[in-house]
Amino acid sequence: MAKEKVDEDMTMHDATPESCPMPVASQAPADDVLALILARSHAVAVVGASPDPDRTSHAVCTWLMNHTSFELYLVNPNAGDADIEGHGFYASLADVPVAPDIVVVFRRSEDVPPVAVDAVAADAAVLWMQLGIENEMAAATARAAGMDVIENRCIKVEYARLRDEIVAETVA
């Protein structure tokens, strides 16, 4: 089984089919609920976002900036003064100036529990673990605080897939 690697900028990469389990229905709410979550969300914090354009997190952030109305808050303590399309980085979720509606996680599965604790402390509504990322302890922490939890799903893919439903919810 191939191992995921985490660079010094705290981003995950090199996920292979062996290290990226297939999504299962229990890891996310039904499509109508998912569309409603995405339609009603505005502030999205991305933990593990990378300033490196070769990283998946960078591509997803860029897509979200250009195809959604989300206000993105990039979180990476090692990003320094870097930016993605003019969006600077915050060192931690505690530094984000608003309560995020969604905390998207681009970290190794075993590194997610402290992110869940930080998301609860930041008064986030949703903990979203990207494709290949799942952690039952983190999910339980978030659910115990009343948060919605999505595991092993890509927010970009889900937003694009549910775009018509999201637009319908936004208009309603």
VOLUM-904007 format. One record per residue: residue in one letter; x, y, z of N, C-alpha, C, CB in turn; residue number from 0. Coordinates in pm, whole numbers, plus 50000, padded with zeros to 5 digits. Glycine has a CB too. Example, Ala and Ser with C-alpha at 12.3 -4.5 7.8 and 13.67 -1.06 7.14 Angstrom:
  code   n.c1   n.c2   n.c3  ca.c1  ca.c2  ca.c3   c.c1   c.c2   c.c3  cb.c1  cb.c2  cb.c3  pos
     A  51319  49431  50780  51230  49550  50780  51320  49670  50780  51131  49553  50905    0
     S  51285  49775  50708  51367  49894  50714  51290  50003  50787  51408  49940  50572    1
***
This chain:
  code   n.c1   n.c2   n.c3  ca.c1  ca.c2  ca.c3   c.c1   c.c2   c.c3  cb.c1  cb.c2  cb.c3  pos
     M  50085  49882  50000  50000  50000  50000  50089  50124  50000  49904  50000  50122    0
     A  50067  50215  49908  50147  50337  49899  50115  50428  50017  50122  50410  49766    1
     K  50215  50499  50063  50196  50590  50174  50171  50730  50122  50315  50589  50268    2
     E  50084  50805  50192  50067  50945  50163  50188  51018  50218  49934  51001  50222    3
     K  50225  51125  50154  50336  51204  50202  50286  51342  50239  50449  51213  50097    4
     V  50344  51399  50341  50312  51535  50381  50439  51616  50372  50250  51541  50524    5
     D  50434  51722  50294  50549  51809  50279  50560  51903  50398  50541  51888  50149    6
     E  50670  51977  50400  50691  52074  50506  50583  52181  50506  50829  52138  50492    7
     D  50512  52200  50394  50404  52298  50393  50272  52238  50442  50386  52355  50252    8
     M  50279  52116  50496  50169  52047  50562  50060  52002  50466  50109  52137  50665    9
     T  50090  51988  50338  49989  51942  50245  50013  51796  50210  49988  52027  50120   10
     M  49903  51727  50182  49908  51587  50151  49914  51570  49999  49786  51513  50210   11
     H  49988  51470  49954  49990  51439  49812  50032  51295  49792  50084  51533  49737   12
     D  50038  51255  49668  50077  51120  49630  49977  51014  49676  50213  51088  49685   13
     A  49852  51051  49693  49751  50951  49727  49730  50862  49605  49617  51018  49772   14
     T  49732  50733  49626  49710  50636  49518  49580  50564  49545  49829  50535  49508   15
     P  49530  50488  49449  49405  50415  49475  49411  50330  49600  49370  50327  49357   16
     E  49528  50274  49632  49540  50191  49752  49525  50274  49879  49674  50119  49752   17
     S  49562  50402  49875  49555  50484  49996  49433  50575  49997  49681  50566  50010   18
     C  49350  50567  49895  49233  50653  49886  49108  50565  49875  49244  50750  49765   19
     P  49046  50534  49989  48931  50444  49986  48814  50504  49909  48888  50410  50127   20
     M  48737  50417  49847  48617  50461  49775  48520  50524  49874  48549  50342  49700   21
     P  48459  50636  49836  48358  50696  49922  48240  50601  49942  48310  50829  49863   22
     V  48183  50605  50060  48062  50528  50089  47953  50625  50133  48089  50419  50198   23
     A  47830  50586  50114  47716  50675  50140  47714  50729  50282  47587  50602  50111   24
     S  47757  50650  50379  47749  50694  50519  47848  50805  50552  47774  50576  50610   25
     Q  47938  50839  50462  48039  50941  50490  47994  51082  50454  48165  50909  50415   26
     A  47874  51095  50402  47821  51227  50366  47670  51222  50371  47871  51272  50225   27
     P  47607  51336  50393  47460  51337  50391  47408  51315  50249  47407  51471  50447   28
     A  47280  51295  50238  47215  51280  50107  47240  51404  50023  47063  51254  50124   29
     D  47228  51389  49892  47257  51499  49800  47176  51625  49830  47230  51455  49659   30
     D  47049  51612  49865  46969  51731  49893  47022  51807  50014  46822  51693  49915   31
     V  47066  51735  50115  47123  51799  50234  47259  51859  50201  47136  51697  50350   32
     L  47340  51787  50125  47471  51838  50085  47457  51966  50002  47547  51730  50004   33
     A  47362  51968  49911  47338  52088  49829  47295  52205  49918  47231  52060  49722   34
     L  47211  52178  50016  47166  52282  50108  47284  52337  50190  47056  52228  50202   35
     I  47371  52249  50238  47490  52292  50313  47575  52384  50225  47574  52169  50360   36
     L  47600  52342  50102  47685  52421  50012  47617  52553  49973  47718  52341  49886   37
     A  47486  52552  49955  47414  52673  49917  47412  52777  50029  47271  52639  49877   38
     R  47405  52731  50152  47392  52823  50266  47526  52864  50327  47308  52760  50372   39
     S  47634  52810  50275  47766  52841  50330  47829  52959  50256  47859  52718  50321   40
     H  47903  53038  50333  47971  53154  50275  48121  53152  50306  47910  53284  50328   41
     A  48154  53139  50433  48295  53139  50475  48347  52996  50480  48311  53209  50612   42
     V  48454  52970  50405  48512  52836  50399  48660  52846  50434  48492  52773  50259   43
     A  48701  52778  50540  48842  52773  50579  48900  52643  50525  48859  52783  50736   44
     V  49016  52653  50461  49080  52536  50402  49210  52509  50478  49109  52558  50249   45
     V  49206  52407  50564  49322  52371  50646  49411  52277  50565  49277  52303  50781   46
     G  49537  52317  50550  49630  52240  50468  49638  52291  50326  49590  52095  50468   47
     A  49580  52408  50300  49592  52469  50168  49740  52495  50140  49508  52603  50159   48
     S  49779  52478  50016  49920  52496  49980  49938  52608  49879  49977  52366  49924   49
     P  50044  52687  49896  50075  52789  49795  50139  52728  49670  50167  52894  49855   50
     D  50171  52600  49674  50235  52532  49561  50129  52496  49457  50311  52403  49609   51
     P  50140  52554  49336  50038  52528  49233  50032  52383  49187  50063  52616  49115   52
     D  50130  52301  49222  50128  52160  49185  50048  52074  49282  50269  52106  49176   53
     R  50001  52131  49390  49927  52056  49491  49777  52060  49465  49957  52112  49630   54
     T  49711  51952  49497  49566  51943  49478  49493  52051  49556  49516  51805  49520   55
     S  49537  52077  49679  49468  52178  49760  49471  52314  49691  49532  52188  49900   56
     H  49581  52347  49625  49592  52474  49552  49491  52478  49438  49736  52492  49497   57
     A  49482  52369  49362  49388  52363  49250  49244  52373  49298  49408  52233  49172   58
     V  49212  52305  49406  49075  52310  49459  49044  52451  49509  49057  52208  49574   59
     C  49136  52513  49580  49113  52650  49628  49093  52747  49511  49231  52697  49716   60
     T  49177  52736  49411  49164  52823  49294  49029  52803  49227  49278  52796  49194   61
     W  48987  52678  49212  48857  52650  49151  48745  52711  49235  48835  52498  49134   62
     L  48748  52691  49365  48644  52746  49452  48640  52899  49444  48666  52703  49598   63
     M  48757  52962  49436  48762  53108  49424  48698  53157  49294  48906  53157  49432   64
     N  48714  53080  49189  48668  53122  49057  48529  53072  49017  48765  53076  48956   65
     H  48474  52976  49091  48347  52916  49050  48239  52916  49158  48371  52777  49007   66
     T  48267  52972  49274  48167  52978  49380  48168  53118  49441  48195  52869  49489   67
     S  48069  53143  49523  48065  53272  49595  48129  53260  49734  47920  53321  49607   68
     F  48193  53148  49763  48256  53130  49893  48366  53233  49916  48314  52988  49904   69
     E  48378  53278  50039  48494  53356  50081  48590  53256  50144  48455  53474  50182   70
     L  48705  53238  50083  48800  53137  50130  48900  53196  50228  48874  53074  50013   71
     Y  48930  53118  50332  49032  53151  50431  49130  53035  50430  48969  53175  50575   72
     L  49250  53060  50385  49352  52957  50369  49430  52942  50498  49446  52989  50251   73
     V  49446  52820  50546  49513  52795  50673  49632  52703  50651  49415  52733  50777   74
     N  49750  52755  50679  49874  52677  50671  49981  52756  50745  49916  52649  50522   75
     P  50029  52705  50859  50127  52779  50939  50263  52796  50871  50146  52710  51070   76
     N  50287  52720  50766  50417  52727  50698  50413  52803  50567  50467  52588  50673   77
     A  50301  52865  50534  50289  52933  50404  50351  53072  50403  50144  52943  50365   78
     G  50375  53129  50520  50438  53261  50527  50356  53367  50456  50577  53256  50467   79
     D  50424  53446  50373  50359  53556  50302  50303  53516  50167  50457  53668  50283   80
     A  50301  53388  50138  50249  53340  50009  50099  53368  50000  50277  53188  49992   81
     D  50046  53357  49879  49903  53372  49860  49857  53285  49745  49866  53520  49834   82
     I  49727  53268  49736  49663  53206  49621  49563  53308  49568  49593  53067  49659   83
     E  49589  53357  49450  49502  53456  49386  49468  53572  49480  49375  53390  49337   84
     G  49567  53620  49552  49549  53735  49640  49498  53701  49779  49457  53829  49578   85
     H  49465  53577  49804  49421  53535  49938  49544  53491  50016  49315  53418  49930   86
     G  49573  53560  50125  49684  53522  50211  49649  53403  50298  49726  53640  50297   87
     F  49746  53360  50375  49730  53243  50461  49723  53284  50607  49846  53145  50439   88
     Y  49646  53209  50683  49639  53223  50828  49717  53107  50888  49491  53224  50879   89
     A  49779  53132  51002  49861  53030  51066  49776  52920  51131  49951  53093  51171   90
     S  49654  52953  51171  49568  52854  51237  49422  52893  51218  49602  52843  51388   91
     L  49333  52800  51246  49190  52831  51241  49154  52940  51342  49107  52705  51269   92
     A  49224  52944  51454  49197  53045  51555  49225  53186  51503  49280  53018  51680   93
     D  49310  53198  51401  49344  53328  51344  49245  53376  51238  49481  53322  51284   94
     V  49159  53287  51189  49060  53324  51088  48962  53422  51152  48986  53197  51030   95
     P  48936  53537  51086  48858  53643  51151  48707  53620  51158  48882  53769  51081   96
     V  48657  53512  51101  48514  53481  51106  48497  53335  51146  48445  53509  50969   97
     A  48377  53301  51190  48345  53161  51216  48318  53096  51080  48220  53145  51313   98
     P  48399  53000  51040  48377  52939  50909  48250  52853  50906  48497  52854  50869   99
     D  48179  52863  50796  48065  52773  50778  48117  52631  50755  47976  52820  50659  100
     I  48222  52620  50675  48281  52490  50644  48431  52496  50671  48253  52449  50497  101
     V  48484  52393  50736  48628  52374  50747  48662  52254  50660  48675  52352  50898  102
     V  48734  52281  50550  48778  52177  50457  48918  52133  50500  48777  52229  50308  103
     V  48941  52003  50506  49067  51952  50558  49146  51879  50449  49042  51858  50675  104
     F  49266  51930  50422  49364  51866  50336  49482  51823  50424  49412  51963  50219  105
     R  49460  51730  50513  49563  51677  50602  49549  51526  50605  49552  51738  50746  106
     R  49654  51459  50647  49646  51313  50660  49537  51276  50759  49783  51254  50705  107
     S  49475  51164  50737  49363  51121  50822  49399  51122  50970  49318  50982  50782  108
     E  49518  51074  51004  49556  51068  51145  49582  51206  51206  49679  50982  51162  109
     D  49594  51310  51122  49617  51446  51171  49489  51527  51186  49711  51518  51079  110
     V  49373  51466  51158  49248  51541  51157  49190  51567  51296  49148  51469  51074  111
     P  49206  51478  51397  49142  51506  51526  49171  51645  51585  49186  51404  51624  112
     P  49296  51694  51585  49315  51830  51637  49249  51938  51549  49463  51860  51649  113
     V  49236  51912  51421  49167  52006  51332  49019  52010  51370  49184  51966  51183  114
     A  48962  51896  51402  48822  51891  51445  48802  51971  51573  48776  51745  51466  115
     V  48893  51956  51667  48886  52033  51792  48894  52183  51762  49001  51992  51889  116
     D  48985  52221  51673  48999  52362  51635  48873  52412  51562  49123  52381  51544  117
     A  48813  52326  51479  48691  52365  51408  48576  52389  51506  48652  52256  51305  118
     V  48566  52304  51607  48465  52324  51711  48490  52456  51782  48465  52207  51813  119
     A  48615  52481  51820  48650  52606  51890  48624  52729  51803  48798  52603  51932  120
     A  48636  52714  51670  48614  52825  51578  48465  52844  51547  48690  52802  51448  121
     D  48380  52761  51606  48235  52766  51586  48196  52738  51441  48183  52903  51628  122
     A  48269  52647  51377  48235  52606  51241  48109  52520  51241  48353  52528  51176  123
     A  48041  52517  51128  47919  52438  51117  47942  52301  51054  47817  52513  51036  124
     V  48047  52290  50970  48071  52168  50894  48219  52134  50896  48020  52183  50749  125
     L  48250  52007  50920  48386  51956  50905  48386  51872  50778  48433  51872  51031  126
     W  48465  51914  50678  48467  51848  50548  48606  51790  50524  48428  51947  50434  127
     M  48617  51657  50528  48744  51589  50502  48749  51552  50354  48760  51463  50592  128
     Q  48852  51599  50287  48865  51581  50144  48877  51434  50104  48985  51657  50094  129
     L  48870  51409  49976  48878  51275  49921  49001  51202  49975  48882  51280  49767  130
     G  48980  51082  50027  49089  51002  50083  49112  51026  50231  49215  51030  50010  131
     I  49038  51119  50289  49058  51153  50431  48934  51114  50509  49089  51306  50449  132
     E  48955  51031  50610  48847  50990  50699  48906  50963  50837  48773  50864  50644  133
     N  48834  51003  50940  48880  50980  51076  48759  50981  51168  48984  51088  51120  134
     E  48727  50864  51223  48607  50851  51306  48615  50934  51434  48585  50705  51341  135
     M  48734  50946  51493  48747  51027  51615  48717  51174  51585  48890  51013  51674  136
     A  48771  51224  51475  48745  51363  51436  48597  51382  51405  48831  51402  51313  137
     A  48539  51287  51334  48397  51295  51300  48311  51297  51427  48356  51176  51210  138
     A  48345  51211  51523  48269  51205  51648  48281  51336  51726  48317  51088  51734  139
     T  48401  51394  51728  48422  51523  51796  48334  51630  51735  48570  51565  51789  140
     A  48334  51636  51602  48255  51738  51533  48105  51714  51553  48288  51738  51383  141
     R  48061  51591  51539  47918  51560  51557  47872  51591  51700  47891  51413  51524  142
     A  47957  51561  51798  47922  51588  51938  47900  51738  51962  48031  51536  52031  143
     A  47964  51821  51880  47948  51966  51892  47835  52018  51802  48080  52037  51855  144
     G  47762  51927  51738  47650  51966  51654  47687  52000  51510  47583  52082  51715  145
     M  47808  51969  51470  47851  51998  51334  47808  51888  51237  48003  52015  51329  146
     D  47788  51925  51112  47772  51827  51006  47911  51778  50968  47697  51885  50882  147
     V  47921  51652  50926  48050  51593  50891  48042  51529  50754  48094  51489  50998  148
     I  48140  51560  50672  48155  51496  50541  48295  51438  50538  48129  51597  50422  149
     E  48306  51311  50501  48436  51246  50491  48456  51193  50350  48448  51131  50594  150
     N  48582  51190  50308  48620  51121  50185  48545  51173  50063  48597  50973  50199  151
     R  48528  51306  50057  48462  51371  49944  48540  51497  49908  48313  51405  49979  152
     C  48546  51528  49780  48610  51650  49733  48505  51760  49720  48683  51627  49597  153
     I  48526  51872  49789  48429  51980  49786  48412  52036  49645  48470  52092  49882  154
     K  48517  52039  49566  48509  52087  49428  48422  51993  49344  48651  52098  49366  155
     V  48447  51866  49353  48370  51767  49277  48223  51771  49318  48427  51626  49299  156
     E  48197  51776  49447  48058  51776  49495  47987  51905  49455  48055  51758  49647  157
     Y  48056  52017  49464  47994  52145  49424  47960  52142  49275  48088  52264  49456  158
     A  48053  52098  49193  48028  52092  49048  47914  51995  49017  48155  52051  48973  159
     R  47913  51882  49083  47811  51780  49060  47672  51829  49101  47846  51653  49137  160
     L  47665  51906  49208  47537  51951  49263  47504  52096  49229  47536  51933  49412  161
     R  47577  52154  49135  47561  52298  49104  47415  52338  49081  47643  52332  48980  162
     D  47340  52265  49002  47201  52303  48974  47117  52304  49102  47138  52207  48872  163
     E  47136  52204  49188  47063  52199  49314  47105  52313  49408  47084  52064  49383  164
     I  47233  52346  49407  47285  52456  49491  47224  52588  49445  47441  52462  49485  165
     V  47221  52612  49315  47163  52734  49261  47015  52741  49297  47182  52741  49108  166
     A  46944  52630  49286  46802  52627  49319  46780  52661  49467  46742  52489  49286  167
     E  46865  52609  49555  46854  52638  49699  46886  52785  49727  46949  52546  49780  168
     T  46982  52840  49655  47023  52979  49676  46910  53073  49635  47151  53011  49596  169
     V  46839  53040  49529  46728  53123  49479  46605  53110  49569  46692  53083  49335  170
     A  46584  52992  49625  46464  52967  49707  46458  53048  49834  46456  52822  49742  171
***
